Amino acid sequence: MTNLSASNDRPDLGDPGSLFVEDQRFAVVPEWVIDAEISDGAFRLYSLLLGYGNSSGCRMPSRALLARRLHRSVDTVDRTMRELVAAGVVRVEHRHDGHQHLTNRYHV
């Protein structure tokens, strides 16, 4: 049985001084991106992109996946991505295999 705090319905975190570890992913955003002249939506998209890929700086999530994660349409993701590209925050590499379109590669 989990003890819940009556004030906020969160699990009891234990005694003071005890270690509590949550398995949550996070992204570290560079200061220059925080200061960039981009919209809040563009900042959220950039932050989301940071969670994909590896240390190479390349990310390849689909536009549909990004839209689902942001609770926005693919068209909105495309517009917001163009904003990030114009600001020099992201470079998009459109990938193809013959006539088949593959997921874009995003360089952050």
N, C-alpha and C positions, 0 to 999 in steps of 0.2 A: 504494500500500500504506500502511495506517495503522499507525503505531507504537503498541503497547499497552504500558502499564506492567505488569510482571509482578506487582506487588503488588496492584493493584486493577482490572485489565482495563479501564481508561479510556483513551481516546485520549491520546496525548502532547500536552500543551498548549503545547509549544514551549519556546523559550529563556526563562530568567528575564528579566522585563521586557518580554516580548512581549505584545501585546494579543490576548486570546481573547474572542470575542463569541459567546454562545449565544442562539439565538432561542427564548427561553422566555417565556411570559406569566406575569405575577405580579399580585397585588392588594395594595394598601396598605390595611391595616385601621386604622380610627381607634382610638386608645387607649381611648376610653370603651367600645367594643365588647369589647376585650380584657378590660376590668375588669367587664363586665356579668355578671350571674348567669345564664349560659346554659350549656348542656351543650357538650361538645366537638363533638358532632354538629351542633348548631346553629351553632357557630362555623365549622365546615367548610362548611356550607350557605351561610352568609352570605358567606364568602370566595369560594366558587364563584360566587355571584350577582354579585359585584363584577366578574367577568371578562366579563359580558355587557352589552350595551347601549352607551351612550355617556356623555358627561359630564352628561346630563340627570338622572341618578339613577334612571331607569326601566330595568328589565330585563324581557325577555319570553321566557325559555327555557321550554320545556314541562316539566311535572312529570316526564314520562317521561325526558326528556333529563337532568334533574337527578338522577334516580334512577340512571340508567346511569353518569353521571360519578362519583357517590358510591358506587357498588356497593351500593345499598340498594334497597328496594322503594318504589313510589310512596306506599304507606301510610306508610312511615317518613318520607319527605320531607314528606308532609302534616302528620304529627305534629310534626316538627321545625320546620316553617314556622309552625305555631300557637304554638310556643314563642317564636320570633323576634317574632311579632306581639304576643304577651302582654308581652314585654320591651320593646316599643317600638322594636325595631331595624329592622323591616321593616313596610311597609303593603302589603296585597295588594288589588289592584283586579281583581275578577272581570269578565271581558269576555264579551259575548254579541253575536251578530248574529242577531236573531230568536230562534229556538229552538236555534241552533247555538252551542256553547260554543267560545270562542277561548282561546288561551293567556292565562294571567293576566299582569297587569302588576305587577311588584314594584318598589316604591319603597324605595330604600335610602338 
